[in-house]
Amino acid sequence: SFMVNYEVRFDQPINILLFFFGHEMGDLIWYFAISAFVYF
């Protein structure tokens, strides 16, 4: 789930945090959506 985007400027920590949390939240949303679909 950890994807590296080389366009992200690593000299700006806030961009790294937003990029990382954005992808993690996307993975969590898909995880819960699939879990809800499977179990309910």
Backbone torsions as a table, in degrees:
resi	resn	phi	psi	omega
1	SER	NA	-16.7	-179.1
2	PHE	-86.9	101.9	-178.0
3	MET	-105.3	138.0	-178.7
4	VAL	-97.2	125.4	176.3
5	ASN	-110.9	111.7	-173.1
6	TYR	-72.9	-6.9	177.8
7	GLU	-81.2	-14.4	179.4
8	VAL	-72.0	132.9	-179.7
9	ARG	-85.3	114.4	-174.6
10	PHE	-78.6	1.8	176.1
11	ASP	-92.1	3.1	177.6
12	GLN	-122.9	94.0	-174.2
13	PRO	-55.9	-35.8	-177.2
14	ILE	-62.6	-35.9	178.5
15	ASN	-66.7	-37.6	178.1
16	ILE	-63.7	-44.0	-179.0
17	LEU	-64.0	-45.7	-179.4
18	LEU	-63.8	-41.3	179.7
19	PHE	-63.4	-45.4	-178.0
20	PHE	-64.8	-50.5	-178.2
21	PHE	-66.5	-32.3	177.6
22	GLY	-61.4	-45.9	179.8
23	HIS	-69.4	-39.8	-179.5
24	GLU	-65.0	-41.7	178.8
25	MET	-64.4	-37.9	177.3
26	GLY	-61.4	-42.8	178.9
27	ASP	-64.8	-40.8	-179.6
28	LEU	-65.6	-40.8	179.7
29	ILE	-61.8	-45.2	178.0
30	TRP	-63.8	-39.8	-178.7
31	TYR	-61.7	-48.5	-178.9
32	PHE	-68.6	-36.2	179.3
33	ALA	-63.9	-45.7	179.8
34	ILE	-67.0	-41.0	179.3
35	SER	-61.7	-44.5	179.8
36	ALA	-63.5	-40.0	-179.4
37	PHE	-66.7	-38.2	-177.2
38	VAL	-75.2	-45.2	-172.6
39	TYR	-88.9	-17.8	179.9
40	PHE	-125.5	NA	NA
